[in-house]
């Protein structure tokens, strides 16, 4: 059996799917419930940030004190994740981007590649969204926003886990990060991975090009071209 040569680490939101802000809505509702007032945030403020960073930032703006509010950050996170399940059941807004299902199927059946995740979502949150989209079965390993607050610290975690999971020595030199924001590109650069940027999120191709990704595509509709780039 051939051994996978390239590790492909996919971001989720804005890259594989669009949830119409389900996570942000859920988090905002919960924090309003805790603090009794809205917590100001804009989607562009946190594009590419980890959920842990977003949570700490929003709580910090309110001067969060666990003793005052009778709850801790881990408890808030678990409540958020429970509410996210309900939000997606009551308002099933997940949309998988064009070409994603075909691309993942082809990559998964191609022995040159191994698939993983590198996402700012909490691990459980990642699979809540992927499960709602019917994409969860493609991914058995990754690094998540619950592993570290700083996205740039996630690549070594993903490489170590993928090496153990696939029993192959994955390094920065044979791995790609695939995402839709400048933070995905900077994350790859921080550890010497290559990055494919895709303009399916809130950043245009021109905006992403300014950050000099190794590859840039408008979307995933041209499966053969994308596989050719990733294999090169």
N, C-alpha and C positions, 0 to 999 in steps of 0.2 A: 504494500500500500504506500502511495506517495505521501510525503510529509508536507504539511502546509508550510509555505515559504513566507507568506506575508500576513501580519496581524492587522486587521482593520478594526479600529475603535470608533464606533459611531456615537455621536451626540443624538439626542432624541428630539426635543422640542425645536421646531423650526428646521430640522434636518430630515427626520423621518416622518414627522407628523405635526399637525396643528390641532391644539386642543381648545382654541378660542379662549385662552386664558383661564382654563379650569382651575389650575393650581393657584394662580394669583387671586381669583375670585374666592376660592375656598379659604386661603390664608387670610385675606382681607376680612371676610365675614367673621372668622374666628377671633382675629385681633380686635375687631370692633366689639365683639361679645366680651372679651377680657377687659378692654380699656374703656368701653362705653363711648368711644369716639373713633372716627376714621383715622387710619394710619396712612399718611400720604405716600404714594409710590406711583411711579410710571413704569410701563413695561421696558422702555429703553434704559431706565436706570439700572436694571439688573440683567439685561440680556447677556447670557453666557456665564452669569454668576452661579455659584452653588446655592442650593436651597438653604444650607446651613449659614452661609454668608448673608443671604437675604433675610433669614429669620433673625439672626443676631443684629443686623442693621436696623430692621424695623422695630425690634424690641428695644434697642438702644435709643432710638429716637423718642421712645415713650418713657425712658428712664426706668425700665423694667426692674422690679424688685420682687424676687420669688416670695419673700415673706409677706409683702404687702398684698400680692394677688393670690397667694395660696396655691401656687402651681409652679412647676419648674419647666425649664426649656425642653428636656426630654418628654415631659408629659404633654406639653403644647405640640411637639412634633407628632407624637402618637395620635393625639386628637385630630390634628390636621390630616394625617394620612387616613384615618377612619372616615373623616368628612369627605375626603377626596373620592373615596369609593362611592359614597352616596351621591356626591355631585355628578359623577360621570354616569351613574345609573339613572338619576333623575333628569339629567340634561346631557344625553349622549352626543357630545360635540366633536369627538375625535375624528379628524380627517387625515387619512394617509396620503402623502404627496404622490403625484403621478410618477410611475416608474419604480417606486420603492419596493413593492412586493416582488416584482419581476427581478429587480436587481439583487435583492437578498436571496431569493431562491437560486439564482444563477451563481452567486458567490458561494453560497453554502454547498452547492454541488460541485464546485471547482476546487480540486485538491491543492491548488496553489495558495488558497486563502483560509484563514481562520477568522471568525467573527467574534467581536466583543463590543463592549460599551465603554464609553468615557463620557459621563453625563453629570451635570450639576444636580440632577434629581437625587433625593434620598433613594436608597436602593429599593425600598418597598414602593415608593412613589413611582420609580422608573417602571417597575413591572405592573403596577396598577394601570398606568397609561398604555404600556405595550400590550398588556392583556386585553384592554378595552379595544385596541386596534387590531388584535389578532396577530401581533408580531412577536410576542414574547418567546415563542418556541425557537426563534433564530439565535437567541443569546443565552449562553450559559456562564459567562464570565464577564467581569468588568470592574471599573472603579466608579465611585458614586459620590454625590454631594454629602453623604453621611460619613464618608471616610475622612474627609478633610474640608475645612472651611475654604481653603485656597485652591482653586481649580488647578493651578500650576503644579500642585503637589500630587495630582492624581495619576499622571503617566507611569511613574515607577511602580505604583500599586497595581495598575492594570497589567503591566509587563510581568511582574512577579506572579500574579494570579494566573495569567494566560500561560506562562511557562509551566506552571504546575498542572493546570487543567488539561492542556494539549500535549504535555510531556515533550515540549520542544522549546529550545532556548530562544525566546523572542527578545530582541534588543531594540533600541531606538532605530537602528539602521535598517531593520526589516519590518517596521511598523508605521502605520498611517493613523492620523486622527482625521475624522471626517465630520465637519461641523459647519454652522452657518453664521458664526459671529467672529469678530476680531479676537475675542478672548480664546476661541478655539485655536486660532492661528498662533497666538502668543503662547498658549499652553503647549502646543507641539514644539515651538521654537525653544522653549525653556529646557527641553530635554533632548533635542536633536531628532525628534520624530518628523516625518513629513506630514503635510497637511493638505487635504483636499477641501476647499471651501465651496459651499453650494449656496446659491442666492435664492433660497426658498423661504428664508426668514425675513426679518425686518431690515436687513442690509442688502443693498443692491450689489450687483456684480462690480460696478465701478468702485463702490465703497470698500468692498472686500479686497479688490485688486490693490488698493493702496497699502495693504498690509502684507503684500507679497507672499501669498500662499504658494505651495509647490504646484498646485493645480487648482483651477477654478472652473466650475460648471454652473450653468443657469439652473439646472434641475437634473433629475436622474432618469429622464426619459430615454436617453441614448445609452442603453445598457452596454452594448459592445464597446463603445468608445470609453466609457468609464472603466470597464474591466481592463481594457488595454492600458489605460493610464496607470491604474493601480498595480498592474503586473509588471510595469516597466521599472 
